[in-house]
């Protein structure tokens, strides 16, 4: 038989497929554990793409991508993403560059309390930040092992993905009660799958997913640890601390944008952030304090920081934040105004949606009436019905020099007092 160039190409493709399949079998049960594990990187990114409705890369996923069920899923996800990109991402990006900054406004870390798996808003508002620290009640979970599923299970996974992402696509926020059901199905568990989907849609490559232990993370400054002990509510001697709603767990996802060499990291914690919950985990508060000064995002936060049950977290957020972007569900406006923050208002403020009407802030309404800012060109927060709705709003708080002095650590304040006494005695 005469061997042609086409024959040689066919043999080469067959050999390549065999080699890829061998790698595939070796990583079927692996999670992504090291940035040197190229097979695991390949599997995880391909899984994220498959769930996001994008063409997968892994040979074991190609068969699923040929099914009618996946093609229907892909069309639905791409349609939802197209609408989100046109109506929110693009206008948000243009607005951000003029109203906020194309760079990370303060520091290199974005702090996003009560985020759930909302990577979209964090990244599209602050794409230049290098570290994204997010936390909520939602469990961490893991990337689904699609290779271990049959076609019926994969079809069910795709249905679960569309249900779990529908609130973000439709409303631009996740609903806690819905996530409690949507992120605990036999196929889809925790926030990691949704974070991976959002990263795939945003064009990110995931390099590594590993557990993150605050006890093994960055060293905590002594001043930060002192601040925790001073600010935490200490129960009477012998009293039993209440059990938190969640055991503190963390995960770190290292990623980069396409071919960029710039490494970024998302750290997500599943944690009970009430005062009672944080009393069990002072190392978590110390970790948050070690991040400052941060750029901080608060949106669709169920007005939790208005509650007396979140005093410690509220104080921590105010202390570490150098630049705060939020809707009215974040830090109460009166605390920012009385605290000397420079405040910029955008959009239109209205009475909060049910069941949060009692969180209406008359002082904020008066400030909006006085400033009369332009409407936001994209939806943000709870007050949103459809694309014609102009009730979305944003509050930007910028820490002033006076606040920076007031927020100095106890050690620095003590040092300043000691130096002042030395000068009074005629010392250097």
VOMAR-163319 format. One record per residue: residue in three letters; x, y, z of N, C-alpha, C in turn. Coordinates in pm, whole numbers, padded with zeros to 5 digits, always signed. Each point is the difference from the previous one (the first is absolute). Example, Ala and Ser with C-alpha at 12.3 -4.5 7.8 and 13.67 -1.06 7.14 Angstrom:
ala+01319-00569+00780-00089+00119+00000+00090+00120+00000
ser-00035+00105-00072+00082+00119+00006-00077+00109+00073
//
This chain:
unk+00085-00120+00000-00085+00120+00000+00087+00124+00000
unk-00036+00095-00078+00076+00124-00010-00040+00094+00116
unk+00101+00042+00078-00025+00087+00115+00008+00145-00043
unk-00107+00074+00020-00005+00140-00039+00016+00089+00121
unk+00013+00129-00027+00008+00098+00110-00124-00004+00086
unk-00116-00018-00062-00125-00007+00077+00001-00119+00095
unk+00058-00115-00049+00011-00116+00088+00086+00031+00122
unk+00113+00065-00026+00090+00035+00110-00067+00092+00101
unk-00077+00099-00050-00073+00090+00090-00102-00076+00083
unk-00065-00097-00066-00102-00078+00073+00065-00083+00110
unk+00115-00062-00031+00071-00080+00100+00045+00089+00115
unk+00051+00118-00033+00045+00092+00103-00115+00040+00092
unk-00116+00033-00058-00116+00040+00080-00044-00114+00090
unk+00005-00126-00054-00040-00114+00081+00094-00019+00118
unk+00131+00012-00027+00098-00015+00108-00018+00108+00106
unk-00030+00124-00047-00021+00110+00094-00121-00027+00087
unk-00108-00050-00060-00121-00027+00076+00025-00108+00105
unk+00079-00105-00039+00032-00106+00097+00079+00058+00117
unk+00097+00087-00031+00080+00061+00106-00086+00086+00091
unk-00091+00078-00061-00087+00085+00081-00093-00082+00087
unk-00050-00110-00057-00089-00086+00078+00072-00060+00119
unk+00129-00035-00019+00080-00053+00109+00013+00101+00113
unk+00029+00126-00039+00007+00107+00100-00136+00017+00067
unk-00107-00007-00082-00135+00016+00054-00029-00101+00109
unk+00030-00130-00027-00027-00104+00098+00078+00022+00128
unk+00118+00058-00012+00084+00021+00119-00054+00107+00091
unk-00087+00089-00051-00046+00113+00082-00150-00005+00026
unk-00064-00116-00028-00144-00006+00015-00046+00038+00139
unk+00069-00048+00102-00047+00023+00138+00075+00111+00070
unk+00079+00076-00074+00081+00105+00064-00077+00131+00009
unk+00024+00074+00105-00033+00141+00002+00128+00074-00038
unk-00016+00126-00035+00118+00077-00040+00079+00034+00126
unk+00119-00051+00010+00075+00013+00123+00132+00075-00016
unk+00053+00012-00118+00128+00070-00019+00007+00061-00137
unk+00065+00115-00007+00010+00065-00129+00097-00073-00093
unk+00068-00102+00050+00085-00082-00086-00078-00117-00061
unk-00122-00023+00050-00081-00112-00047-00080+00043-00122
unk+00063-00009-00118-00063+00051-00122-00125-00080-00035
unk+00000-00130+00029-00117-00080-00029-00121+00044+00079
unk+00021+00030+00128-00110+00044+00084-00048+00139-00042
unk+00093+00090-00034-00039+00131-00052-00091-00016-00121
unk+00042-00087-00088-00072-00023-00124-00141-00051+00028
unk-00010-00097+00092-00130-00057+00032-00094+00102+00063
unk+00053+00075+00099-00084+00096+00071-00048+00111-00092
unk+00089+00056-00081-00042+00107-00091-00097-00050-00105
unk+00019-00123-00046-00092-00057-00097-00137-00025+00063
unk-00001-00045+00126-00125-00020+00072-00073+00133+00017
unk+00074+00104+00036-00061+00133+00015-00060+00047-00132
unk+00071-00022-00109-00050+00041-00131-00126-00080-00037
unk+00001-00128+00026-00116-00083-00032-00123+00050+00075
unk+00016+00029+00130-00113+00050+00080-00042+00139-00046
unk+00096+00080-00049-00031+00137-00044-00060+00004-00140
unk-00010-00116-00064-00055-00003-00135+00102+00030-00107
unk+00128-00008+00034+00107+00024-00096+00062-00134-00041
unk+00059-00004-00118+00058-00124-00051+00107-00050+00095
unk-00009-00125+00047+00100-00054+00094+00129-00035-00072
unk+00107-00019+00079+00132-00032-00053+00038-00145+00026
unk-00053-00060+00103+00045-00132+00043-00063-00108-00087
unk+00076-00100-00046-00056-00106-00086-00119-00071+00063
unk+00003-00019+00133-00109-00072+00066-00131+00081+00001
unk+00008+00129-00033-00120+00085+00002-00062+00019-00137
unk+00071-00040-00104-00046+00028-00136-00129-00072-00032
unk-00016-00121+00051-00121-00076-00030-00123+00068+00058
unk+00013+00055+00122-00114+00070+00061-00036+00125-00081
unk+00103+00067-00054-00024+00123-00074-00072-00025-00132
unk-00009-00126-00042-00070-00033-00124-00148-00030+00022
unk-00041-00010+00126-00139-00037+00028-00094+00118-00021
unk-00125-00030-00032-00100+00106-00020-00023+00077+00130
unk+00006-00072+00114-00023+00066+00129+00106+00106+00026
unk+00128-00032-00028+00105+00100+00024-00011+00115-00100
unk-00035-00029-00124-00014+00108-00099-00111+00096+00042
unk-00107-00054+00057-00108+00086+00051+00050+00082+00118
unk+00075-00064+00088+00060+00070+00114+00093+00110-00047
unk+00085-00031-00096+00095+00099-00052-00072+00120-00057
unk-00105-00023-00077-00075+00111-00060-00061+00088+00108
unk-00054-00062+00106-00063+00078+00108+00105+00081+00076
unk+00113-00059+00030+00105+00071+00074+00060+00113-00084
unk+00022-00025-00126+00058+00104-00086-00099+00115-00020
unk-00129-00033-00007-00101+00106-00013-00003+00086+00128
unk+00004-00067+00115-00001+00074+00127+00125+00086+00014
unk+00116-00055-00037+00124+00076+00010+00001+00117-00096
unk-00054-00018-00120-00005+00108-00098-00081+00118+00053
unk-00114-00031+00063-00083+00106+00057+00070+00067+00118
unk+00064-00081+00084+00072+00056+00115+00114+00090-00046
unk+00072-00044-00101+00112+00079-00050-00047+00133-00057
unk-00106-00004-00080-00048+00122-00066-00064+00097+00099
unk-00077-00053+00096-00078+00086+00088+00071+00039+00129
unk+00102-00076+00039+00064+00030+00128+00151+00015-00012
unk+00067-00105-00052+00146+00001+00001+00056+00117-00079
unk-00046+00020-00122+00054+00107-00083-00029+00138+00058
unk-00127+00032+00034-00024+00132+00061+00067+00016+00135
unk+00010-00109+00079+00069+00008+00129+00147+00031-00019
unk+00063-00061-00100+00143+00022-00024+00028+00143-00042
unk-00083+00053-00089+00018+00139-00045-00021+00095+00117
unk-00106-00022+00077-00030+00086+00115+00111-00008+00104
unk+00048-00122+00025+00105-00021+00100+00126+00081-00030
unk+00040+00003-00125+00125+00067-00037-00004+00149+00027
unk-00120+00059-00001-00012+00145+00024-00043+00031+00144
unk-00089-00080+00057-00055+00031+00132+00084-00059+00113
unk+00068-00110-00025+00084-00062+00104+00145+00008-00045
unk+00047-00102-00071+00137-00002-00050+00018-00130-00076
unk+00077+00001-00108+00033-00128-00066+00095-00083+00084
unk+00067+00064+00096+00092-00071+00090-00073-00036+00129
unk+00063-00085+00082-00055-00030+00132+00011+00128+00083
unk-00111+00059+00046+00004+00134+00061+00095+00014+00117
unk-00003-00096+00094+00088+00006+00118+00060-00139+00022
unk+00131-00006+00011+00066-00128+00021-00013-00090-00121
unk+00021-00129+00023-00011-00101-00106-00102-00108+00033
unk-00072+00019+00112-00094-00102+00046-00143+00053+00000
unk-00091-00079-00058-00142+00030+00009-00061-00087+00108
unk-00067+00062+00096-00072-00072+00106-00149+00006-00034
unk-00064-00118-00005-00140-00007-00042-00077-00087+00099
unk-00047+00058+00113-00080-00077+00096-00136-00037-00057
unk-00054-00113+00045-00133-00048-00040-00010-00015-00152
unk+00108-00040-00061+00006-00005-00147-00072-00119-00059
unk-00003-00114+00076-00038-00124-00066+00097-00024-00115
unk-00045-00062-00109+00089-00029-00112+00002+00110-00107
unk-00021+00126+00040-00009+00110-00098+00139+00051-00041
unk+00066-00074-00086+00128+00045-00054-00019+00107-00107
unk-00112-00004-00073-00022+00094-00110+00012+00145+00043
unk-00079+00041+00099+00001+00140+00040+00134+00040+00061
unk+00061-00091+00075+00130+00029+00058+00103+00026-00110
unk+00002-00086-00100+00103+00012-00103-00029+00114-00097
unk-00121+00014-00045-00028+00103-00101+00004+00141+00058
unk-00023+00014+00130+00017+00131+00062+00146+00030+00033
unk+00074-00105+00037+00139+00021+00045+00095-00102-00065
unk+00013+00003-00132+00082-00101-00068+00148+00009+00029
unk+00045+00115+00050+00143+00018+00023+00044-00046+00138
unk-00096-00029+00089+00039-00051+00132+00064-00137-00017
unk+00095-00031+00085+00075-00125-00013-00055-00111+00087
unk-00059+00036+00115-00056-00100+00091-00145+00036+00029
unk-00089-00100-00010-00142+00019+00027-00035-00087+00120
unk-00034+00064+00112-00036-00072+00121-00151+00010+00017
unk-00066-00116-00009-00146-00005+00001-00045-00099+00107
unk-00117+00023+00058-00051-00098+00096-00151+00009+00013
unk-00057-00112+00044-00144-00011+00020-00031-00130+00072
unk-00129-00027+00017-00042-00124+00067+00010-00121-00092
unk+00004+00023-00130-00006-00111-00096+00123-00090+00012
unk-00022-00129-00013+00107-00099+00011+00097+00013-00118
unk+00120-00051+00018+00105+00013-00101-00024-00094-00118
unk-00014-00128+00027-00024-00096-00107+00125-00030-00081
unk-00020-00058-00120+00113-00039-00084-00045-00003-00145
unk+00097-00004-00090-00030-00009-00142-00061-00138-00028
unk-00115-00008-00067-00062-00131-00025+00091-00094-00079
unk-00007-00126+00032+00075-00103-00072-00085-00051-00116
unk-00002+00077-00108-00085-00033-00114+00038-00135-00060
unk+00129-00033+00003+00044-00126-00060-00063-00120+00070
unk-00041+00017+00124-00061-00110+00074-00151-00004-00011
unk-00059+00089-00081-00145+00006-00016-00043-00064-00131
unk-00123-00050+00001-00059-00045-00125-00073+00116-00067
unk-00052-00023-00119-00062+00108-00076-00119+00060+00075
unk-00077-00083+00069-00115+00051+00074+00044+00091+00114
unk+00106-00036+00069+00050+00083+00110+00058+00131-00050
unk+00070-00004-00113+00054+00123-00056-00113+00093-00043
unk-00104-00058-00060-00116+00081-00039-00063+00066+00122
unk-00008-00075+00110-00056+00055+00122+00090+00110+00056
unk+00132-00020-00010+00094+00103+00045-00021+00129-00077
unk-00017-00008-00131-00019+00120-00081-00131+00071+00039
unk-00103-00077+00030-00125+00060+00047+00021+00072+00133
unk+00076-00063+00090+00029+00062+00130+00081+00128-00018
unk+00095+00001-00094+00081+00119-00026-00087+00116-00046
unk-00092-00027-00090-00087+00109-00050-00087+00054+00113
unk-00048-00089+00085-00081+00047+00114+00083+00084+00096
unk+00124-00044+00028+00084+00068+00098+00051+00135-00050
unk+00013+00016-00130+00050+00127-00056-00111+00095-00041
unk-00125-00045+00005-00110+00082-00054-00017+00132+00074
unk+00013-00002+00134-00018+00125+00075+00109+00100-00034
unk+00124-00046-00014+00109+00092-00035-00022+00058-00138
unk-00038-00082-00097-00023+00049-00134-00120+00095-00006
unk-00106-00035+00072-00124+00079-00008+00001+00124+00089
unk+00056-00012+00121-00011+00106+00100+00133+00067+00034
unk+00110-00066-00035+00135+00046+00035+00032-00022+00147
unk-00067-00093+00064+00037-00042+00135-00057-00140+00025
unk+00062-00070+00094-00049-00131+00040-00096+00016+00118
unk-00095-00091+00012-00095-00001+00111+00037-00113+00095
unk+00026+00035+00126+00051-00096+00097-00089-00123+00012
unk-00131+00021+00009-00092-00113+00017+00006-00094-00120
unk+00012+00056-00120+00009-00084-00120+00129-00078-00003
unk+00112+00065+00037+00128-00069-00002+00003-00118+00098
unk-00075+00012+00110-00002-00108+00097-00050-00129-00064
unk-00087+00013-00102-00049-00118-00071+00084-00029-00125
unk+00032+00104-00075+00063-00018-00131+00143-00050+00008
unk+00069+00030+00109+00141-00039+00012+00019-00122+00088
unk-00104-00081+00013+00009-00122+00080-00070-00115-00071
unk+00012-00008-00132-00059-00108-00076+00101-00114-00013
unk-00044-00120-00041+00095-00111-00016+00112+00030-00099
unk-00026+00088-00098+00101+00029-00101+00075+00131+00026
unk-00066+00098+00060+00058+00133+00015+00006+00036+00148
unk+00120+00017+00053+00013+00029+00142+00096+00114+00027
unk-00045+00103+00074+00088+00107+00044+00025+00108-00103
unk+00083+00097+00041+00024+00118-00083+00110-00021-00104
unk+00091-00095+00022+00112-00016-00091-00045-00024-00145
unk-00101-00086-00025-00043-00017-00140-00047+00130-00065
unk-00074+00083+00075-00049+00125-00059+00113+00099-00021
unk+00095+00005+00093+00116+00088-00020+00077-00043-00125
unk+00015-00132-00018+00071-00051-00117-00074+00034-00129
unk-00132-00008+00003-00081+00036-00117+00019+00146-00035
unk-00009+00086+00098+00016+00144-00025+00139+00032-00053
unk+00101-00067+00054+00136+00022-00050+00014-00045-00144
unk-00063-00112-00035+00005-00047-00138-00066+00099-00094
unk-00116+00051+00038-00071+00097-00083+00081+00128-00014
unk+00070+00039+00107+00081+00123-00002+00134-00019-00069
unk+00030-00122-00048+00124-00024-00073+00120-00027+00089
unk-00025-00050+00123+00109-00029+00092+00046-00144-00012
unk+00126-00023+00028+00055-00134+00014+00026-00027+00147
unk-00059-00106+00053+00023-00039+00139+00131-00078+00007
unk+00087+00042+00088+00130-00064+00014+00008-00094+00119
unk-00073+00033+00106+00012-00082+00121-00119+00023+00090
unk-00052-00107+00058-00105+00008+00102+00047-00082+00119
unk+00016+00067+00115+00049-00069+00120-00076+00053+00122
unk-00012-00082+00104-00058+00051+00126+00084+00116+00052
unk-00067+00093+00069+00071+00114+00058-00031+00006+00148
unk+00104-00006+00079-00013+00003+00146+00057+00133+00049
unk-00082+00081+00067+00049+00129+00047+00114-00017+00098
unk+00007-00115+00065+00111-00026+00090+00130-00024-00073
unk-00010-00032-00131+00119-00025-00080+00017+00104-00109
unk-00085+00102+00003+00008+00104-00101+00102+00105+00040
unk-00018+00122-00048+00096+00106+00030+00013+00022+00151
unk+00120+00035+00044+00022+00027+00142-00087+00116+00045
unk-00062-00013+00116-00088+00104+00053+00081+00095+00088
unk-00001+00130-00031+00074+00095+00083-00050-00002+00143
unk+00090+00024+00093-00038-00002+00142-00111+00101+00029
unk+00008+00116-00067-00101+00104+00024-00138-00049-00042
unk-00005-00077-00110-00128-00052-00045-00055-00100+00100
unk+00085-00087+00052-00044-00097+00100-00049+00071+00126
unk+00070+00107+00040-00043+00078+00117-00137+00061-00024
unk-00022+00049-00124-00127+00063-00031-00114-00100+00012
unk+00025-00125-00040-00103-00102+00012-00038-00023+00145
unk+00102-00014+00086-00028-00027+00141-00069+00118+00066
unk+00028+00121-00045-00061+00119+00060-00144+00019-00046
unk-00028-00039-00126-00132+00029-00057-00099-00116+00013
unk+00050-00123+00021-00090-00114+00007-00080+00003+00129
unk-00124-00048-00007-00081-00014+00119+00046-00123+00076
unk+00049+00017+00120+00051-00111+00079-00107-00046+00098
unk-00040-00129-00007-00104-00048+00092+00054-00010+00141
unk-00088-00007+00100+00045-00015+00139+00082-00128+00015
unk+00089+00001+00099+00086-00116+00023-00085-00124+00025
unk+00032-00107-00070-00074-00125+00016-00119-00012-00093
unk-00038+00109-00067-00114-00007-00091+00040-00072-00128
unk-00097-00068-00060+00024-00073-00125-00037+00089-00118
unk+00094+00018-00091-00029+00082-00117-00103-00071-00088
unk-00096+00074-00059-00099-00064-00088+00068-00059-00122
unk-00054-00111-00048+00057-00067-00116-00030+00082-00126
unk+00102+00028-00083-00025+00079-00122-00081-00079-00101
unk-00066+00070-00092-00080-00065-00103+00088-00077-00098
unk+00124+00041-00016+00092-00066-00091+00136-00018+00067
unk+00063-00112-00026+00139-00018+00037+00084+00076-00101
unk+00094+00078+00047+00082+00082-00088+00082-00088-00094
unk-00020+00018-00130+00078-00069-00101+00032+00097-00113
unk+00115-00017-00061+00040+00090-00108+00054-00076-00119
unk-00005+00065-00116+00057-00056-00121+00067+00112-00077
unk+00112-00031-00062+00074+00097-00082-00003-00046-00145
unk-00038+00091-00089-00001-00028-00144+00096+00098-00066
unk+00107-00051-00055+00095+00084-00073-00036-00005-00148
unk+00000+00116-00064-00043+00006-00140+00071+00114-00071
unk-00014+00002-00130+00054+00110-00079-00093+00023-00118
unk+00010+00117-00058-00084+00036-00115+00069-00046-00127
unk-00054-00106-00061+00051-00047-00128+00149-00025+00002
unk+00070+00068-00090+00145-00019-00013+00080+00091+00092
unk-00068+00077+00085+00070+00091+00090+00089-00078+00096
unk+00115+00056+00029+00091-00063+00098-00031+00046+00142
unk-00093+00093+00015-00032+00056+00131-00090-00095+00078
unk+00050-00050+00111-00075-00095+00082-00093+00075+00095
unk-00125-00046+00009-00097+00055+00093-00050-00113+00088
unk-00060+00039+00113-00050-00101+00093-00135+00041+00056
unk-00090-00097+00006-00128+00017+00068+00001-00091+00123
unk-00024+00058+00116-00010-00078+00123-00144+00011+00049
unk-00065-00115+00012-00139-00001+00047-00008-00076+00132
unk-00074+00058+00096-00022-00065+00129-00149-00029+00018
unk-00029-00120+00045-00133-00032+00050+00004+00025+00150
unk-00077+00097+00046+00014+00042+00140-00129+00065+00049
unk-00027-00017+00127-00107+00071+00069+00060+00131+00050
unk-00039+00112-00062+00063+00128+00029-00074+00081+00106
unk-00097-00062+00069-00063+00069+00113+00101+00016+00112
unk-00032+00084+00097+00088+00017+00115+00022-00134+00071
unk-00107-00079+00014+00012-00130+00065+00091-00092-00081
unk-00017+00001-00133+00081-00086-00084+00146+00038+00003
unk+00029+00129-00008+00139+00046-00002+00069-00018+00134
unk-00078-00009+00107+00061-00023+00132+00074-00133+00003
unk-00041-00095-00082+00068-00129-00008+00125+00006-00089
unk+00006+00102-00085+00108+00005-00100+00069+00137-00002
unk+00064+00038+00111+00069+00130+00002+00111+00008-00105
unk+00054-00116-00042+00106+00002-00102-00054+00050-00134
unk-00130-00019-00025-00058+00049-00124-00007+00152+00002
unk-00041+00058+00113-00004+00146+00012+00140+00057-00011
unk+00096-00067+00064+00139+00045-00008+00049-00004-00145
unk-00040-00102-00073+00037-00010-00141-00058+00117-00079
unk-00128+00031+00022-00061+00113-00071+00073+00130+00032
unk+00037+00018+00127+00068+00123+00038+00140+00008-00059
unk+00059-00114-00028+00134+00001-00060-00003+00043-00146
unk-00118+00006-00061-00010+00033-00143+00005+00149-00028
unk-00033+00084+00098-00019+00141-00024+00126+00074-00044
unk-00018+00112-00069-00128+00055-00043-00051-00072-00125
unk-00131-00025-00002-00061-00072-00111-00095+00089-00078
unk-00025-00042-00123-00119+00044-00072-00109-00099+00038
unk-00116+00048+00039-00105-00086+00054-00129+00015-00079
unk-00064-00113-00029-00127-00003-00073-00107-00062+00089
unk-00115+00066+00010-00116-00051+00072-00124+00022-00086
unk-00067-00107-00037-00123+00015-00078-00094-00116+00031
unk-00129+00032-00005-00103-00102+00022+00033-00083+00123
unk+00031+00070+00110+00051-00064+00121-00106-00019+00107
unk-00127+00001-00040-00111-00026+00093-00002+00094+00120
unk+00067+00115-00010+00004+00102+00106+00055-00057+00131
unk+00086-00100-00012+00052-00066+00120+00086+00094+00084
unk+00075+00090-00065+00085+00092+00076-00081+00110+00068
unk-00131+00003-00022-00087+00090+00075-00038-00061+00135
unk+00030-00129+00016-00045-00074+00118+00104+00007+00111
unk-00047-00007+00123+00092-00001+00114+00071-00135+00012
unk-00043-00100-00079+00064-00132+00006+00129-00006-00082
unk+00031+00109-00071+00119+00001-00085+00091+00119+00034
unk+00002+00039+00127+00078+00117+00040+00149-00018-00025
unk+00052-00120+00031+00144-00021-00013+00042+00005-00147
unk-00077-00065-00086+00034+00003-00142-00013+00141-00056
unk-00105+00071+00041-00019+00137-00048+00118+00088+00038
unk+00045-00012+00125+00115+00080+00043+00127-00040-00076
unk+00017-00129-00023+00116-00047-00074+00000+00055-00142
unk-00115-00006-00066-00012+00052-00137+00033+00148-00004
unk-00053+00077+00095+00028+00144+00003+00147+00028+00028
unk+00061-00083+00084+00140+00024+00037+00097-00033-00114
unk-00027-00107-00074+00098-00043-00101-00024+00062-00137
unk-00118+00053-00025-00033+00049-00134+00058+00139-00024
unk+00062+00015-00114+00045+00132-00042-00089+00058-00106
unk-00073-00088-00069-00090+00042-00108-00116-00098+00002
unk-00122+00052+00016-00118-00082+00020-00102+00026-00111
unk-00041-00107-00068-00105+00007-00102-00114-00089+00047
unk-00120+00057+00011-00111-00077+00055-00135+00054-00046
unk-00105-00080+00025-00135+00052-00010-00048+00028+00143
unk-00128+00029+00018-00048+00038+00133-00006-00116+00097
unk+00023-00124-00048-00004-00116+00089+00133-00022+00072
unk+00101+00083-00029+00130-00013+00065+00005+00075+00131
unk+00107+00073+00022+00014+00079+00123-00104+00112-00002
unk-00075+00021+00109-00100+00107+00002+00061+00135-00036
unk-00074+00077-00080+00051+00129-00048+00038+00092+00116
unk-00081-00001+00106+00028+00089+00113+00136-00026+00063
unk+00043-00126+00003+00131-00031+00057+00113+00054-00088
unk-00018-00004-00131+00101+00055-00089+00006+00152+00012
unk-00118+00061+00001-00005+00147+00005+00057+00052+00132
unk-00038-00062+00110+00050+00047+00130+00146-00038+00021
unk+00049-00101-00076+00138-00042+00014+00097+00079-00085
unk-00050+00100-00072+00088+00087-00075+00043-00053-00136
unk-00069-00103-00051+00033-00052-00133-00039+00102-00107
unk+00080+00008-00104-00041+00075-00119-00097-00089-00078
unk-00122+00047-00020-00105-00083-00057-00044+00052-00137
unk-00004-00089-00097-00049+00033-00134-00120-00088-00030
unk-00109+00061-00042-00124-00074-00026-00024-00011-00150
unk-00050-00116-00041-00031-00024-00141-00134-00073-00008
unk-00074+00024-00108-00126-00070-00022-00116+00062+00073
unk-00101-00082+00030-00124+00045+00062-00031-00084+00123
unk-00023+00065+00113-00031-00072+00124-00151-00004+00021
unk-00049-00118+00037-00143-00017+00025-00020-00090+00122
unk-00124-00015+00042-00030-00088+00113+00043-00142-00036
unk+00070-00069+00089+00045-00137-00031-00116-00093-00033
unk+00031-00105-00076-00101-00097-00038-00042-00083+00121
unk-00119-00061-00003-00039-00092+00107+00099-00116+00007
unk+00035-00047+00119-00055+00037+00131+00086+00101+00074
unk+00073+00084-00073+00099+00089+00064-00047+00146+00009
unk-00131+00025-00011-00046+00140-00003+00040+00078+00124
unk+00011-00069+00113+00032+00071+00125+00145+00047+00004
unk+00079-00043-00099+00140+00045-00006+00014+00131-00077
unk-00112+00062-00034+00005+00130-00069+00075+00102+00086
unk+00087+00077-00064+00085+00095+00071-00036+00143-00041
unk-00075+00072+00083-00041+00136-00035+00118+00093-00028
unk+00109-00014+00076+00116+00087-00022+00060-00024-00139
unk+00001-00125-00043+00052-00030-00133-00093+00055-00107
unk-00131-00010+00023-00096+00056-00095+00018+00152-00013
unk+00026+00066+00112+00022+00145-00003+00128+00034-00075
unk+00104-00081+00019+00126+00024-00071-00018-00017-00150
unk-00078-00099-00040-00025-00020-00143-00082+00116-00057
unk-00096+00047+00079-00081+00112-00046+00085+00125-00016
unk+00098+00017+00087+00087+00119-00008+00098-00010-00117
unk+00055-00119-00023+00100-00015-00105-00060-00027-00137
unk-00115-00068-00004-00070-00032-00124+00097-00057-00106
unk+00063-00114+00029+00096-00057-00095-00068-00062-00121
unk+00078-00025-00104-00052-00065-00121-00031-00146+00028
unk-00094-00061-00075-00030-00143+00017+00121-00086-00034
unk+00008-00116+00063+00104-00096-00036-00037-00064-00134
unk+00097-00022-00088-00030-00061-00130-00006-00152+00004
unk-00005-00060+00120-00007-00145+00014-00068-00031+00133
unk-00050-00122+00015-00068-00037+00124+00102-00034+00108
unk-00033+00039+00123+00090-00023+00113-00085-00001+00125
unk+00007-00108+00077-00077-00006+00123-00140-00057-00023
unk-00085+00020+00101-00131-00065+00000-00104+00070-00086
unk+00000+00133-00003-00108+00073-00066+00014-00008-00152
unk-00048-00110-00055+00013-00022-00142-00116-00087-00047
unk-00067+00043-00108-00112-00078-00054+00033-00052-00140
unk+00040+00090-00088+00045-00041-00132+00099+00105-00050
unk+00044-00015-00124+00106+00087-00051-00043+00147-00010
unk-00130+00027+00007-00046+00139-00006-00003+00065+00138
unk+00021-00081+00102-00006+00048+00138+00122+00086+00031
unk-00023+00118+00057+00111+00091+00033+00010+00024+00150
unk-00042-00099+00079+00004+00017+00145+00129-00052+00063
unk+00090-00057-00078+00126-00048+00057+00084+00119+00048
unk+00079-00026+00101+00084+00108+00055+00132-00056+00049
unk+00096+00086+00020+00130-00038+00052+00053+00111+00089
unk+00057-00041+00113+00059+00094+00095+00150-00027+00005
unk+00079+00100-00025+00145-00014+00007+00051+00079+00119
unk+00072-00068+00088+00059+00065+00116+00152-00004-00010
unk+00064+00113+00020+00146+00009-00009+00053+00046+00135
unk+00093-00080+00053+00057+00033+00129+00082+00128-00009
unk-00022+00090+00094+00072+00127+00003+00126-00013+00084
unk+00087+00100-00010+00125-00001+00078-00030+00000+00149
unk-00103+00070+00041-00036+00006+00142-00041-00139+00050
unk-00072-00074-00084-00038-00136+00038+00121-00091+00011
unk+00093+00016-00091+00119-00083+00002+00077+00019+00130
unk+00003+00123+00047+00067+00027+00127-00077-00062+00115
unk-00134+00012-00005-00082-00054+00108+00002-00151+00003
unk+00020-00061-00119-00002-00146-00007+00137-00062+00019
unk+00098+00080+00043+00135-00054+00021-00005-00111+00104
unk+00089-00095-00011+00000-00114+00091+00034+00046+00141
unk-00043-00076+00101+00032+00037+00139+00150+00014+00022
unk+00081-00087-00063+00144+00009+00019+00055+00130-00057
unk-00052+00039-00119+00048+00125-00061-00043+00120+00083
unk-00125-00007+00054-00046+00110+00083+00085+00012+00127
unk+00031-00116+00061+00083+00002+00120+00139+00052-00031
unk+00052-00040-00118+00131+00048-00040-00001+00151-00019
unk-00108+00053-00060-00011+00144-00022-00004+00075+00132
unk-00074-00055+00098-00008+00065+00131+00135+00000+00069
unk+00074-00113-00014+00133-00008+00062+00094+00103-00061
unk-00007+00015-00133+00087+00098-00068-00036+00141+00043
unk-00130+00026+00018-00042+00133+00043+00054+00032+00139
unk-00005-00098+00092+00053+00021+00134+00150+00024-00004
unk+00069-00071-00088+00146+00019-00014+00032+00140-00045
unk-00080+00051-00095+00024+00137-00051-00025+00101+00110
unk-00105-00026+00085-00030+00092+00106+00114+00006+00102
unk+00074-00112+00016+00112-00002+00094+00126+00053-00063
unk-00008+00039-00128+00118+00054-00064+00081-00103-00073
unk-00054-00120-00016+00071-00106-00072-00006+00023-00149
unk+00065-00093-00074+00005+00010-00145-00135-00029-00061
//
